[in-house]
Amino acid sequence: MQNKNLIINILILIFLFSLLFHQNVFAEDSLRFGVPAKRVALSKLESWQPVIDEVSKRSGLEIELVITKDHYELIEKMKNEEIDLAYYSPVFYVKAHQELDCIPLVLRVMYGTPYYRAGFITQKDSDINKLEDLRDKNFALTSKRDSTSGYYIPIDMLRDIDIDHQEDLNIIYTGKHENVLRSVSYGLVDAGVIKLFILEDPINQKYLSDIKIFAHSLYLPASSIAARKGLSLNEMDKITTAFLSLNTDSAGRQAMSGLDFDGFVLSDDKLYDIVRDYMSSFDLID
């Protein structure tokens, strides 16, 4: 009888150990992926879920989508290890890497390229033909301190010619690049700055006859997906491979269709040195 009870107790211990082991494995395999909500339409946020589901399937890792109010909260959550992966715009990748030493994994591709430019636009018949002509004009940006090509890059370019956006321009914040495009096209502002790839979108091509591009930035790397420091190499390899595979078959391409992504390519911190050069005139990205 004692032997029987001993065997039962051993089996119970094995079962409990096995259950605990599987729970730990599950906890290790469950990752959180952060995306900032600011300036992104609800439909775009919802469009991330099919991508995350497909990457989960391909990597064998459970991934939870986490929405943050902006890039600052995104960085804070990674700092506190509340998220493991994040989709950072170029300026905020630079900030996150500086503060957290996060690891870039993949770079998103749109309209066939992982690069883009910020472009200054005005109405077709405007007498604004160079950056110096912007002084004292109504000028549209996207969002204060929360956009690479819609705030930081154009402000740096204006500083290079001694135009202070606070003193020398009447700034209007529109919230989205598409709103800047419409505001310029309709003559609601004198000029503005947009990420030029939005002109590739068929829905925006009707505005091409109304505007002209009179200045632009150098080519910038697009947004990167980065992993927090401390994530295992095995997990990072699985995630990277899964994202890179999305454009190789119809299921992956379908998952990305809501975001208009063509796919992903390997990212590298050195790609963002051009962004660091632009940001050198800013003491802090805040």
Beta strands, then each sheet from edge to edge (+ up, - down):
strand 1: 30-36
strand 2: 62-68
strand 3: 85-88
strand 4: 103-109
strand 5: 115-116
strand 6: 118-123
strand 7: 138-141
strand 8: 170-173
strand 9: 191-195
strand 10: 211-216
strand 11: 220-221
strand 12: 224-227
strand 13: 263-266
sheet 1: 2+ 1+ 3+ 12- 4+ 13-
sheet 2: 5+ 11-
sheet 3: 8+ 7+ 9+ 6- 10+
end
